[in-house]
């Protein structure tokens, strides 16, 4: 395998713990540096993990001891950090979305091509056994030719649990840009890229109340649409109806359903790595649960980065920048369609990544360096 791939982490908020749990101690990876605008956070991580240096953001981006920058900042900072890493000749793997806006996302991808470095982007939940088993079922013709799909995400809003939820309601936030990447990435895996969209959206409340943490009870303004509904026209002809909302309490709708000529597939929550994949074939009288047949079993945040590292020089990474760019354009096109009241044709595309074979947890946690 050679030397472990050196990773520097920028942004040590809530999600960083899950990534660090996956990466620290993995034989293919060495976390060498961490940085955060709150220096106390990076100091605390460095004190916990031997060999990790607490640096400023600028120091980490230029550090000769970092091969790939893991960008876990808020969406508004994604492009700035990515461009900084690329400018120093480093690969970058970031949390979703690729950038807060499409222009910045294009700039990131263009800079990476010019510098000859790689770009990867979450979500990697779609590489887990849930979505990959569903993809395998569609690919095997278990529901016949896909006709249409539905995707539904309804929640009362992240301010109920997140102690600092402001960024969910500013540029780069909202239910679509926050949760949409899970659903849209899954839909590209299942049904292929999107060629056009049409949508409607609304902002039903002007402010939100923080429900937990030191700021509980504080009111924050809402500057983005909090409910978005739309229709996606996939290149292959399938139509998907999608709803993402921070304005509902609960729903009984399946996160994703794919309806084909001979069956319907109920797909688990794309924000999770596993979950039940259920099939109802034409002529059946009940749903059947399909056993896991593909994907990283018991996946965890960061498996996409491990896949990104393993793919280097061998194949395209599965959580890649091209897919993230296409997903971001799809989301911004939905918002633009709502604002302009018309159908929007997309300018980007992305092929579904190479499927993930069924990979046991002990394998990807300790032997991800194969190039499958």
C-alpha positions as CSV (number, residue, x, y, z in Angstrom):
1,X,0.0,0.0,0.0
2,X,2.9,2.4,0.6
3,X,2.8,5.3,2.9
4,X,-0.5,6.3,4.4
5,X,-2.3,9.2,2.7
6,X,-2.0,12.4,4.7
7,X,-5.2,14.3,5.5
8,X,-5.7,17.7,7.0
9,X,-9.1,18.6,8.4
10,X,-10.5,22.1,8.1
11,X,-13.7,22.8,10.1
12,X,-14.2,21.0,13.4
13,X,-18.0,21.3,13.9
14,X,-20.6,18.7,14.8
15,X,-19.9,16.5,11.7
16,X,-16.1,16.4,12.2
17,X,-16.4,13.8,15.0
18,X,-17.9,11.2,12.7
19,X,-15.2,11.7,10.1
20,X,-12.4,11.5,12.6
21,X,-13.8,8.3,14.1
22,X,-13.6,6.7,10.7
23,X,-10.2,8.1,9.7
24,X,-8.1,8.0,12.8
25,X,-6.3,4.7,13.0
26,X,-7.2,3.6,9.5
27,X,-4.1,2.0,7.9
28,X,-4.6,3.9,4.6
29,X,-4.9,7.3,6.2
30,X,-3.0,9.5,8.6
31,X,-4.7,12.6,9.9
32,X,-1.7,15.0,10.2
33,X,-3.3,18.4,10.9
34,X,-6.6,20.1,12.0
35,X,-7.7,23.7,11.8
36,X,-10.7,25.7,12.8
37,X,-11.6,29.4,13.2
38,X,-12.0,28.5,16.9
39,X,-8.5,27.6,17.7
40,X,-9.6,25.9,20.9
41,X,-11.3,23.2,18.9
42,X,-8.2,22.3,16.9
43,X,-6.1,22.4,20.1
44,X,-8.4,19.9,21.8
45,X,-8.3,17.5,18.8
46,X,-4.5,17.7,18.7
47,X,-4.3,16.9,22.4
48,X,-6.4,13.8,21.9
49,X,-4.7,12.3,18.9
50,X,-0.9,11.8,18.8
51,X,0.8,13.1,15.6
52,X,-2.0,15.6,14.8
53,X,-0.9,19.3,14.6
54,X,-3.2,22.1,15.5
55,X,-2.7,24.8,12.7
56,X,-4.3,27.9,11.4
57,X,-6.4,27.4,8.3
58,X,-3.7,29.1,6.2
59,X,-1.0,27.0,7.7
60,X,-2.9,23.8,7.0
61,X,-3.7,24.7,3.4
62,X,0.0,25.2,2.7
63,X,1.4,22.4,4.9
64,X,3.8,20.0,3.1
65,X,2.5,17.3,5.5
66,X,-1.0,17.3,3.9
67,X,-1.9,15.5,0.7
68,X,-5.7,16.0,0.8
69,X,-7.7,18.7,2.6
70,X,-11.0,17.4,4.2
71,X,-13.2,20.5,4.0
72,X,-15.9,20.4,6.7
73,X,-16.6,24.1,6.9
74,X,-20.0,25.7,6.5
75,X,-21.4,25.8,2.9
76,X,-20.5,29.5,2.4
77,X,-16.8,28.7,3.0
78,X,-16.6,25.5,0.9
79,X,-15.4,27.2,-2.3
80,X,-12.9,29.5,-0.5
81,X,-11.2,26.6,1.3
82,X,-11.3,24.3,-1.7
83,X,-9.7,26.9,-3.9
84,X,-7.1,27.5,-1.2
85,X,-6.2,23.8,-1.0
86,X,-6.1,23.5,-4.8
87,X,-3.9,26.6,-5.1
88,X,-1.3,24.7,-2.9
89,X,-1.5,21.6,-5.1
90,X,-3.6,19.5,-2.8
91,X,-6.6,17.3,-3.4
92,X,-9.8,18.4,-1.7
93,X,-12.7,16.3,-0.4
94,X,-15.5,18.3,1.1
95,X,-18.9,18.2,2.8
96,X,-21.9,18.9,0.6
97,X,-22.8,21.0,-1.3
98,X,-19.7,21.5,-3.5
99,X,-20.1,25.2,-3.1
100,X,-22.8,27.6,-2.0
101,X,-23.4,28.7,-5.6
102,X,-22.9,27.3,-9.1
103,X,-20.4,29.9,-10.2
104,X,-18.1,29.0,-7.3
105,X,-18.5,25.3,-7.9
106,X,-17.5,25.7,-11.6
107,X,-14.4,27.7,-10.4
108,X,-13.4,24.9,-8.0
109,X,-13.7,22.2,-10.7
110,X,-11.8,24.3,-13.3
111,X,-9.0,25.1,-10.8
112,X,-8.6,21.4,-10.0
113,X,-8.3,20.5,-13.6
114,X,-5.7,23.2,-14.2
115,X,-3.7,22.1,-11.1
116,X,-4.0,18.4,-11.8
117,X,-5.6,17.5,-8.4
118,X,-8.7,15.6,-7.4
119,X,-12.0,16.8,-6.1
120,X,-14.3,14.7,-4.0
121,X,-17.5,15.6,-2.3
122,X,-20.1,14.1,0.1
123,X,-22.6,12.6,0.5
124,X,-21.1,9.2,0.8
125,X,-24.1,7.7,2.5
126,X,-25.2,6.7,-1.1
127,X,-22.3,4.3,-1.1
128,X,-23.7,2.2,1.7
129,X,-25.6,-1.0,1.5
130,X,-29.0,0.7,1.4
131,X,-28.8,2.8,-1.8
132,X,-26.3,0.4,-3.5
133,X,-28.6,-2.6,-2.9
134,X,-31.5,-0.6,-4.4
135,X,-29.3,0.4,-7.4
136,X,-28.4,-3.3,-7.9
137,X,-32.1,-4.2,-7.9
138,X,-32.9,-1.6,-10.5
139,X,-29.9,-2.5,-12.6
140,X,-30.9,-6.2,-12.5
141,X,-34.3,-5.4,-13.9
142,X,-36.2,-6.3,-10.7
143,X,-38.9,-3.6,-11.4
144,X,-38.6,-3.6,-15.2
145,X,-38.0,-0.3,-17.0
146,X,-38.2,2.6,-14.4
147,X,-41.2,4.9,-15.2
148,X,-41.2,7.5,-12.4
149,X,-39.9,8.0,-8.9
150,X,-40.8,10.0,-5.8
151,X,-38.4,11.5,-3.2
152,X,-39.6,13.1,0.0
153,X,-37.8,14.8,2.9
154,X,-39.9,16.4,5.5
155,X,-38.6,17.7,8.9
156,X,-39.6,20.6,11.2
157,X,-36.1,22.1,10.8
158,X,-32.6,21.5,12.2
159,X,-32.9,24.3,14.7
160,X,-34.6,21.9,17.0
161,X,-31.4,19.9,17.6
162,X,-28.5,21.9,16.2
163,X,-27.0,24.4,18.7
164,X,-25.8,26.8,15.9
165,X,-28.3,26.3,13.1
166,X,-27.9,29.8,11.5
167,X,-26.2,28.5,8.3
168,X,-29.2,26.3,7.5
169,X,-31.2,29.4,6.8
170,X,-28.6,31.5,4.9
171,X,-27.1,31.3,1.4
172,X,-26.1,27.7,0.7
173,X,-28.7,26.4,3.2
174,X,-32.3,25.5,3.2
175,X,-33.9,22.0,2.9
176,X,-32.9,21.5,-0.7
177,X,-29.3,22.5,-0.6
178,X,-28.8,20.9,2.8
179,X,-30.6,17.6,2.4
180,X,-31.1,17.5,-1.4
181,X,-27.6,16.2,-2.1
182,X,-28.5,12.9,-0.4
183,X,-31.6,12.4,-2.4
184,X,-30.3,13.7,-5.8
185,X,-27.1,11.8,-5.6
186,X,-29.1,8.6,-4.9
187,X,-31.4,9.4,-7.8
188,X,-28.4,9.8,-10.2
189,X,-27.1,6.4,-8.9
190,X,-30.5,4.8,-9.4
191,X,-31.8,6.6,-12.6
192,X,-29.0,8.5,-14.2
193,X,-28.4,12.3,-14.6
194,X,-31.0,15.0,-14.9
195,X,-31.6,17.0,-18.1
196,X,-34.3,19.5,-16.9
197,X,-36.3,20.6,-13.9
198,X,-39.4,22.6,-13.0
199,X,-40.3,23.6,-9.4
200,X,-42.1,25.8,-6.9
201,X,-40.8,26.9,-3.5
202,X,-41.8,29.0,-0.5
203,X,-40.5,30.6,2.7
204,X,-43.3,30.0,5.2
205,X,-41.7,31.5,8.3
206,X,-39.6,34.6,8.6
207,X,-37.7,33.3,11.6
208,X,-36.8,30.2,13.6
209,X,-36.3,29.5,17.3
210,X,-33.2,27.6,18.4
211,X,-34.3,24.6,20.5
212,X,-31.1,23.4,22.2
213,X,-27.7,24.4,23.4
214,X,-26.4,27.7,24.9
215,X,-28.6,29.8,22.5
216,X,-31.9,28.0,23.1
217,X,-34.8,30.3,22.7
218,X,-32.9,32.7,20.4
219,X,-34.6,33.7,17.2
220,X,-32.8,33.6,13.9
221,X,-33.9,35.0,10.5
222,X,-34.8,32.8,7.5
223,X,-33.2,34.1,4.3
224,X,-33.8,31.0,2.0
225,X,-36.8,29.0,0.8
226,X,-37.8,26.4,3.5
227,X,-40.0,24.3,1.2
228,X,-39.2,23.2,-2.3
229,X,-41.1,20.9,-4.6
230,X,-40.1,20.0,-8.2
231,X,-40.1,17.5,-11.0
232,X,-36.8,16.1,-12.5
233,X,-36.6,14.9,-16.1
234,X,-33.9,12.3,-16.2
235,X,-31.9,11.8,-19.4
236,X,-33.3,8.3,-19.7
237,X,-36.9,9.6,-19.6
238,X,-37.8,8.8,-16.0
239,X,-39.6,11.5,-14.1
240,X,-39.0,12.1,-10.4
241,X,-41.2,14.2,-8.1
242,X,-39.1,15.6,-5.3
243,X,-40.1,17.5,-2.1
244,X,-37.7,18.9,0.5
245,X,-39.2,20.8,3.5
246,X,-38.2,22.3,6.8
247,X,-41.9,23.1,7.3
248,X,-43.6,19.8,8.2
249,X,-43.7,17.7,11.3
250,X,-43.6,14.2,9.9
251,X,-44.4,12.1,6.9
252,X,-45.4,8.5,6.1
253,X,-43.9,8.7,2.6
254,X,-41.0,6.5,1.7
255,X,-37.8,8.6,1.3
256,X,-37.5,7.4,-2.3
257,X,-39.7,5.1,-4.3
258,X,-38.9,3.9,-7.9
259,X,-41.9,2.7,-9.9
260,X,-41.2,0.4,-12.9
261,X,-43.2,-1.5,-15.4
262,X,-43.2,-4.7,-13.3
263,X,-42.6,-3.5,-9.8
264,X,-42.0,-0.8,-7.2
265,X,-38.9,-0.4,-5.1
266,X,-39.0,1.3,-1.7
267,X,-35.5,2.8,-1.1
268,X,-34.3,3.6,2.5
269,X,-33.3,7.0,3.9
270,X,-30.4,8.3,1.7
271,X,-29.1,10.1,4.8
272,X,-28.2,6.7,6.2
273,X,-25.8,4.1,5.0
274,X,-28.0,1.1,5.5
275,X,-31.7,0.4,5.7
276,X,-34.4,-1.9,4.3
277,X,-34.8,-2.1,0.5
278,X,-38.3,-3.4,-0.2
279,X,-39.7,-4.7,-3.5
280,X,-43.4,-5.1,-4.5
281,X,-43.6,-7.0,-7.9
282,X,-46.6,-6.9,-10.2
283,X,-48.9,-9.7,-9.1
284,X,-47.5,-9.9,-5.5
285,X,-49.7,-9.4,-2.5
286,X,-47.1,-7.9,-0.2
287,X,-43.7,-6.2,0.0
288,X,-40.5,-8.3,0.2
289,X,-37.3,-7.1,1.8
290,X,-34.2,-7.6,-0.3
291,X,-31.0,-8.8,1.4
292,X,-28.0,-6.5,1.1
293,X,-26.3,-7.2,-2.2
294,X,-24.0,-4.2,-2.8
295,X,-22.4,-1.3,-1.0
296,X,-20.1,-0.6,2.0
297,X,-21.7,-2.5,4.9
298,X,-22.1,-0.6,8.1
299,X,-20.8,2.5,6.3
300,X,-19.8,5.6,8.2
301,X,-19.0,9.2,7.4
302,X,-15.7,9.3,5.6
303,X,-16.0,6.1,3.7
304,X,-16.3,8.3,0.6
305,X,-12.9,9.9,1.4
306,X,-11.4,6.4,1.8
307,X,-12.9,5.4,-1.6
308,X,-11.5,8.7,-3.0
309,X,-8.0,7.8,-1.7
310,X,-8.2,4.2,-2.9
311,X,-9.3,5.3,-6.4
312,X,-6.3,7.6,-6.9
313,X,-4.7,6.7,-10.3
314,X,-6.9,3.6,-10.6
315,X,-10.4,4.7,-11.4
316,X,-12.8,7.7,-10.9
317,X,-13.7,8.1,-7.2
318,X,-17.4,7.4,-6.5
319,X,-18.0,10.5,-4.4
320,X,-16.6,12.7,-7.1
321,X,-16.7,16.4,-8.0
322,X,-18.4,16.0,-11.3
323,X,-21.4,14.3,-9.6
324,X,-21.4,17.0,-6.9
325,X,-21.4,19.7,-9.5
326,X,-24.3,18.1,-11.4
327,X,-26.3,17.7,-8.2
328,X,-25.6,21.3,-7.2
329,X,-26.8,22.5,-10.6
330,X,-29.9,20.4,-10.3
331,X,-30.7,22.1,-7.0
332,X,-29.9,25.6,-8.1
333,X,-32.0,25.0,-11.2
334,X,-34.9,23.9,-9.1
335,X,-34.7,27.2,-7.1
336,X,-34.2,29.2,-10.3
337,X,-37.2,27.5,-11.8
338,X,-39.4,28.5,-8.9
339,X,-38.1,32.1,-9.0
340,X,-38.6,32.4,-12.8
341,X,-41.7,30.2,-13.1
342,X,-40.4,28.1,-16.0
343,X,-38.7,24.8,-16.9
344,X,-34.9,25.0,-16.7
345,X,-32.5,22.8,-18.8
346,X,-29.3,21.8,-17.2
347,X,-25.8,22.4,-18.7
348,X,-23.9,19.7,-16.7
349,X,-24.2,15.9,-16.6
350,X,-22.6,13.1,-14.6
351,X,-22.5,9.4,-15.2
352,X,-23.6,7.2,-12.3
353,X,-20.4,6.2,-10.4
354,X,-19.1,2.6,-10.6
355,X,-21.3,0.5,-8.4
356,X,-19.9,-0.6,-5.0
357,X,-19.6,-4.3,-4.6
358,X,-20.8,-5.8,-1.3
359,X,-17.9,-4.9,1.0
360,X,-17.8,-6.0,4.6
361,X,-17.1,-3.4,7.3
362,X,-13.8,-5.0,8.3
363,X,-12.6,-4.8,4.7
364,X,-13.3,-1.2,4.0
365,X,-12.2,-0.2,7.5
366,X,-8.8,-1.9,7.1
367,X,-8.3,-2.8,3.5
368,X,-9.8,0.0,1.5
369,X,-6.6,0.4,-0.5
370,X,-7.7,-2.1,-3.2
371,X,-8.9,-0.3,-6.3
372,X,-12.2,-2.1,-6.9
